[in-house]
Amino acid sequence: RITLLWFRRDLRLDDNPALIHALTTGAPIVPVYIHAPDEEAPWTPGAASRWWLHGSLLALDASLQRFGSRLWIARGDSLTELRRIVAATGATGVSWNRLYDPATRERDTHIKQALRSDGLRCESHRSTLLFEPWEIASQTRSASKTGQPYRVFSAFWRACVRELSGIRPDPAPESLPAGFAPVDGLTVDDLGLLPTIPWDQGLRATWTPGESAALARATAFLDARIGAYSVARDRPDAPGTSRLSPHLHFGEISPRRLLAMILDRFGDPAADPAESFVRELGWREFSYHLLYHFPRTPVEPLDPRFADFPWRTEGVAERLDAWQRGRTGIPLVDAGMRELWHTGWMHNRVRMVAASLLTKNLRLPWQVGARWFWDTLVDADLASNTQGWQWTAGCGADAAPYFRVFNPVRQGERFDPDGGYVRRWCPELARLPNQYIHQPWTAPPPILMAADIRLGCHYPLPIVDLATSRQEALAAWGTIKGNR
Ligand code: FAD
């Protein structure tokens, strides 16, 4: 009754329902990882995600080795590889935790049917989310409409909050039954996940992938920062948020474990000081809810009116290039885009402002921005990225109305008042006085000279006029808003 435990984006031993299930047989477990990026197409993991995956697999293998086990690593078609390992080990079952993006859902359904028709036990479990996307459904008064997916976060979250206190994670096992030495397994290095040209110094300096690093980060955040989170979370100039997003994406820590840590420390997760942090975990749940129920949204707007939106068709390449390289001449956005390139992460407030500049002032389709984030974020996540981009562009569920265009100068003045964030990522602006740091183009020539800046040379002039482009965006919105 040997069981294959197929790891995917659940790279941990703690609160791992597929592992717990496999353990109930008492027979050996063979932990398996199969590298099959093509099966996730068109959302094959980007370069930053591959970097993270490398570290996370190493960490998981090291944890398994401490239990006298090891990760059996393979590459290729998942079904073929699973069958090959089943044949090599004599396994009678396969257990895994569910994924929710459209490509892997379809693949997993097919694999489950195929393995069952081979006569194997085959089980899938929830591990990524607090609630399955189909568990929380809108109960409207009209009987005919019950069970509809939510499209508004506040109502969705109200329904979730009622269930939070019942959530309990499973502990990590104390031991694992003797495993199998992989017969012809690959090493993590064999997967070639690391870059061939070394652009990853910033990532290495910023992050430690793996389950123990995730737990340490969660503990440090809950011990020291959660009390100030509701205010500090909007400030990119200080470490006010948890930075758990890549750990959560790769399943190095479960949201149920996080919730239990919060319950232990503070009691009610829906009350201060935890409420605003737990609500963000709720946005993550909502993103998965939307992706599950509207699987076309990574490429299509949820609001169908936006299918006809008049995105810009001229000067697209130059504008996109300036935005990607952090050379738009708008300091808060440039700082964010450089932080992203250097560390694989960007503060949420700056993600919103950078996405707003791209989709509204530059009027480029949100899909091109989402694709850039996909390749560069260590936390690139199809559900949260899609939801974040559609929300900012104004075409998603519960969207910020399209006419609410973020003003990056005001946002900078409000959330980076001393300019510390801009100075860190745009050092060429470091000597500008605070009053000009978010709008250097308004600084008089003597001030620029004293700060040693020539605009258009050391630092770009803005590639768009914020006020005019805002008006143009509103006019473009006016052409579609009646199309419901
Ligand atoms: P914290 O503030 O500490 O929040 C705790 C956790 O809650 C996060 O780790 C994350 O899992 C979740 N969370 C927080 N805010 C959101 C949110 N708005 N939507 C969904 N989940 C949230 N998040 C990703 O994980 N992957 C993405 O690819 C991604 N792309 C985004 C793109 C855009 C345009 C925008 C506006 C937001 C995007 N987000 C994405 C959401 C958010 O920016 C990040 O989750 C957050 O910045 C991660 O930092 P943190 O872990 O310190 O968050």
Residues whose N, C-alpha, C, O or C-beta is under 5 A from the ligand:
A	BS01	FAD	T241 S242 R243 L244 S245 L248 E280 L281 W283 R284 S287 M346 H347 N348 R351 M352 A355 D379 A380 D381 S384 N385 G388 W389
